[in-house]
Amino acid sequence: MRDVKAGLEFDRAQEYVTHGLRKNATIELYLAGCDDEMVKAVTGHSGVEMLKKYGGQVRQRELARRAQSARNSKEQDGTET
């Protein structure tokens, strides 16, 4: 990461820490619709505690969207919920 930051043409690039990249990756993966296991595979987290912290509302919103979508699909199939 040091080599990558050194090659950037952004004056403040050296101020960034890799930890921020991990958090951003977590958020972007949730926004892309990934589940906890997929996010852990990419970011290297071993549990969901930090995912909950980093993903926060984005994680909850995505889980709620998927749950509602599953409910809607079941309702459209004519089965009871």
HUWOMO-V497294 format. One record per residue. N is the residue number from 0. RES is the residue in three letters. OMEGA is omega as a letter, one per 30 degrees, with the letter a starting at -180 (NA if undefined). NEAR is the number of other ideal C-beta (glycine too) atoms within 10 Angstrom. D_LAST is the distance of its C-alpha to the last C-alpha in Angstrom with 2 decimals. Layout:
BEGIN
N/RES/OMEGA/NEAR/D_LAST + N/RES/OMEGA/NEAR/D_LAST
END
This chain:
BEGIN
0/MET/l/9/49.02 + 1/ARG/l/8/52.45 + 2/ASP/l/6/53.79 + 3/VAL/a/10/50.98 + 4/LYS/a/14/51.50 + 5/ALA/a/9/55.26 + 6/GLY/a/8/54.87 + 7/LEU/a/11/52.86 + 8/GLU/l/5/54.78 + 9/PHE/a/9/53.06 + 10/ASP/a/7/55.47 + 11/ARG/a/7/53.00 + 12/ALA/a/12/51.30 + 13/GLN/l/11/52.95 + 14/GLU/a/9/51.23 + 15/TYR/l/13/47.78 + 16/VAL/a/11/46.55 + 17/THR/l/11/44.40 + 18/HIS/l/8/42.00 + 19/GLY/l/10/40.96 + 20/LEU/l/13/40.26 + 21/ARG/l/15/37.90 + 22/LYS/l/16/35.96 + 23/ASN/l/11/35.90 + 24/ALA/l/15/34.77 + 25/THR/a/24/31.85 + 26/ILE/a/16/30.76 + 27/GLU/l/13/31.35 + 28/LEU/l/23/29.40 + 29/TYR/l/24/26.32 + 30/LEU/l/13/26.86 + 31/ALA/l/10/27.10 + 32/GLY/l/10/23.59 + 33/CYS/l/18/24.86 + 34/ASP/a/13/23.09 + 35/ASP/a/17/25.03 + 36/GLU/l/8/26.62 + 37/MET/l/13/27.86 + 38/VAL/l/23/29.30 + 39/LYS/a/18/30.98 + 40/ALA/a/11/32.52 + 41/VAL/a/13/34.14 + 42/THR/l/16/35.19 + 43/GLY/l/9/36.24 + 44/HIS/a/16/34.35 + 45/SER/l/7/33.91 + 46/GLY/a/9/31.11 + 47/VAL/a/14/28.43 + 48/GLU/a/9/30.39 + 49/MET/l/15/32.46 + 50/LEU/l/18/29.62 + 51/LYS/a/12/27.86 + 52/LYS/a/11/31.22 + 53/TYR/a/19/32.04 + 54/GLY/l/23/28.68 + 55/GLY/a/13/27.71 + 56/GLN/l/9/25.87 + 57/VAL/l/15/25.78 + 58/ARG/a/23/23.90 + 59/GLN/a/12/21.38 + 60/ARG/l/13/20.98 + 61/GLU/l/18/20.49 + 62/LEU/l/14/17.89 + 63/ALA/l/10/15.94 + 64/ARG/a/11/16.46 + 65/ARG/l/12/15.24 + 66/ALA/l/10/12.05 + 67/GLN/l/10/11.38 + 68/SER/l/10/12.53 + 69/ALA/l/11/10.22 + 70/ARG/l/11/7.15 + 71/ASN/l/11/9.29 + 72/SER/l/10/10.24 + 73/LYS/l/12/7.09 + 74/GLU/l/11/6.84 + 75/GLN/l/8/10.54 + 76/ASP/l/7/10.48 + 77/GLY/l/6/9.24 + 78/THR/a/8/6.60 + 79/GLU/l/5/3.79 + 80/THR/NA/7/0.00
END
